[in-house]
Amino acid sequence: MKLEPSLRYSHTIMSQVIKSGDNVIDATVGKGNDTEFLSKLVKEHGKVYGFDLQKDAINITKKRLEKNNLNNTKLFNIGHEKIKEYVKDKINGAIFNLGYLPGGNKDIITKPKTTITAIKACLELLEKDGIIILVLYYGHPGGKTEKNTVIDFVKNLEQKEYSVLEYKFINQINEPPILIAIQKK
Ligand SMILES: C[S@@+](CC[C@H](N)C(=O)[O-])C[C@H]1O[C@@H](n2cnc3c(N)ncnc32)[C@H](O)[C@@H]1O
């Protein structure tokens, strides 16, 4: 067994919690790695809601899902701060991959205020035992402020209601991503 990098570990956790028929949110669709993964986990009776500000990201992911015959996903070219307006179902999980889209416009980054609004919306929708995963990249300008804001917020979630995990390699250079998992008790 090898310790997994944060991104891979996010899928390991999700695959243990999310089942066929569940509803989940991909809050940062990008090129659709997580969207495709979640879509396959929840299968045809489940639902994936995906959000991204970038039209290109939504289009790339739409094509990717079509190619894989996955049609349980609703993609929104809208900021995740609007989740509350667009998702009315209860959810069993959500993934946030914070930062900028690799290979894309590095100026389009997730921001502390909108990220927190979106996390709060997901917490309100989350079922018992459901999980929210945040993968925090913070090597880019603005990244550290977002990381600190997010960690301050999740650290203060009520212990009786949520278990909050921080997973990170503490001896690696170049600011490897940190994984935060929030499970509703
Ligand atoms: C690290 S990338 C996500 C990578 C993605 N999970 C994948 O598999 O390719 C972050 C994404 O967040 C998006 N983003 C930035 N601000 C956003 C917001 N307010 N709401 C939704 N998406 C946002 C960016 O456009 C970018 O595509």
The ligand as a Tripos MOL2 file, in Angstrom:
@<TRIPOS>MOLECULE
LIG
   27    29     1     0     0
SMALL
NO_CHARGES

@<TRIPOS>ATOM
      1 C1         -8.4440   23.2030  -10.2650 C.3       1 LIG1
      2 S1         -9.6390   23.5250  -11.4990 S.3       1 LIG1
      3 C2        -10.7150   22.1320  -11.4240 C.3       1 LIG1
      4 C3        -10.1830   20.8940  -12.0640 C.3       1 LIG1
      5 C4        -11.2350   19.8530  -12.3290 C.3       1 LIG1
      6 N1        -11.6940   19.1960  -11.1380 N.3       1 LIG1
      7 C5        -10.8050   18.8330  -13.3660 C.2       1 LIG1
      8 O1        -11.0480   17.6320  -13.1840 O.co2     1 LIG1
      9 O2        -10.2220   19.2280  -14.3780 O.co2     1 LIG1
     10 C6        -10.6260   24.8060  -10.8090 C.3       1 LIG1
     11 C7        -11.8310   25.1920  -11.6420 C.3       1 LIG1
     12 O3        -12.6510   26.0600  -10.8620 O.3       1 LIG1
     13 C8        -13.2940   26.9390  -11.7340 C.3       1 LIG1
     14 N2        -13.8400   28.0690  -10.9580 N.ar      1 LIG1
     15 C9        -13.2440   29.2020  -10.5220 C.ar      1 LIG1
     16 N3        -14.0970   29.9570   -9.8220 N.ar      1 LIG1
     17 C10       -15.2890   29.2870   -9.8070 C.ar      1 LIG1
     18 C11       -16.5740   29.5420   -9.2550 C.ar      1 LIG1
     19 N4        -16.8270   30.6530   -8.5410 N.pl3     1 LIG1
     20 N5        -17.5510   28.6290   -9.4550 N.ar      1 LIG1
     21 C12       -17.3260   27.5030  -10.1640 C.ar      1 LIG1
     22 N6        -16.1330   27.1980  -10.7270 N.ar      1 LIG1
     23 C13       -15.1260   28.0820  -10.5370 C.ar      1 LIG1
     24 C14       -12.2270   27.3070  -12.7460 C.3       1 LIG1
     25 O4        -12.8190   27.8050  -13.9180 O.3       1 LIG1
     26 C15       -11.5150   25.9590  -12.9230 C.3       1 LIG1
     27 O5        -12.0260   25.2700  -14.0350 O.3       1 LIG1
@<TRIPOS>BOND
     1     1     2 1
     2     2     3 1
     3     2    10 1
     4     3     4 1
     5     4     5 1
     6     5     6 1
     7     5     7 1
     8     7     8 2
     9     7     9 1
    10    10    11 1
    11    11    12 1
    12    11    26 1
    13    12    13 1
    14    13    14 1
    15    13    24 1
    16    14    15 ar
    17    14    23 ar
    18    15    16 ar
    19    16    17 ar
    20    17    18 ar
    21    17    23 ar
    22    18    19 1
    23    18    20 ar
    24    20    21 ar
    25    21    22 ar
    26    22    23 ar
    27    24    25 1
    28    24    26 1
    29    26    27 1
@<TRIPOS>SUBSTRUCTURE
     1 LIG1         1 GROUP 0 **** ****
